[in-house]
Amino acid sequence: MRYAQGGGLMPEEQEKRERVRLEAVERFARGERSEAVARDLGVTARSVRRWRRAW
């Protein structure tokens, strides 16, 4: 089942998640590995790989 836009999160939680994604993108631009980005940001490597593909 997929969640509606926003994933069922409160606006503050959505903003926090977006900040994490933007940090990941900055790190992609510097050439950092997905595993390191995931570890440092406290998210799964699978999510980071998905974000990288979208980037």
C-alpha positions in Angstrom: 0.0 0.0 0.0 1.3 3.4 -0.9 0.7 6.5 1.3 -0.8 9.7 0.1 1.5 12.5 -0.8 3.5 13.3 2.3 3.5 9.7 3.6 1.1 10.4 6.4 3.6 12.7 8.2 2.9 16.0 9.9 4.2 19.1 8.0 7.2 19.4 10.4 8.1 15.7 9.8 7.8 16.2 6.0 10.2 19.2 6.3 12.7 17.2 8.3 12.6 14.4 5.7 13.1 16.8 2.9 16.2 18.4 4.6 17.7 14.9 4.9 17.1 14.3 1.2 18.7 17.6 0.3 21.7 16.8 2.5 22.0 13.5 0.6 21.9 15.3 -2.8 24.7 17.6 -1.7 26.8 14.6 -0.7 26.0 12.9 -4.0 27.4 15.9 -5.8 30.6 15.5 -3.8 30.9 11.9 -4.9 30.2 10.2 -1.6 29.1 6.6 -1.5 25.5 5.7 -0.9 26.4 3.5 2.1 28.3 6.3 3.8 25.5 8.8 3.2 22.9 6.3 4.6 24.9 5.6 7.7 25.6 9.3 8.5 22.1 10.4 7.9 20.4 7.5 9.7 18.4 6.2 6.8 18.5 2.9 4.8 20.9 2.4 2.0 18.0 1.4 -0.1 16.4 4.9 0.4 19.6 6.6 -0.5 20.0 4.5 -3.7 16.5 5.5 -4.7 17.2 9.1 -4.0 20.4 8.9 -6.1 18.6 7.4 -9.0 16.0 10.2 -8.9 18.7 12.8 -8.6 
